[in-house]
Amino acid sequence: MKTVASLFILVFCLSGCSSALRPVVLSPQYQGGFYHAIPKTLQLSVIDHRVSKFSIKVVDQEPQIYLPHAELPTLVERALIDALEAQQARVVTSANTRMTLLIKSLNARVSESLAQHTSNAFAEFELQISDGRRQFNKTFSGKAEQTGPLLHEQSKVENQLNNLIIQIITRMISDKEVIAFLEE
């Protein structure tokens, strides 16, 4: 009988904890155009190096934490591949020129009251490029803020993060230093 009661209490506690955590569904899609030809064959990898793994954190009203999408590196990689291919780059599984994108930060902090909410999003990506002889590192970051009436809508904050990812990717592929390194 104690085992059944213990099991019931454990399930009750776990279900209470899990209701506070929500998954974040991100889907950044590069739809920008051509900026500068990068006629290079690249090997690409995207690595999640975030210290804090939450994607959205609601403070003030009812504190909630939204967990990141499990496939975040894959989603960012797909968007970066689309952006590179739009610049005439070829992305393959093995190449002399290696491009690594480290996701150092990607989150939104939402403050809300009964009348309005504010979402402050921040992202920081480090781009590393190596061709066997030389190395290039550059950090790209961005911020976005949105406010709205009443409580926040998760989908709008997710869209804010998607747009921020694409803005940073667009800055990367159009960056003069990145282009100069890849052209040498």
CORBEL-V810782 format. One record per helix or strand of 3 or more residues. SS is the DSSP state (hx for helix, st for strand). FROM is the first residue (numbers start at 1). TO is the last residue. If there is no record, write none. Layout:
# CORBEL-V810782
((SS/FROM/TO) (SS/FROM/TO))
This chain:
# CORBEL-V810782
((hx/2/18) (st/21/23) (st/41/48) (st/54/59) (st/64/67) (hx/72/86) (st/90/92) (st/97/112) (st/116/130) (st/135/149) (hx/154/174) (hx/176/183))
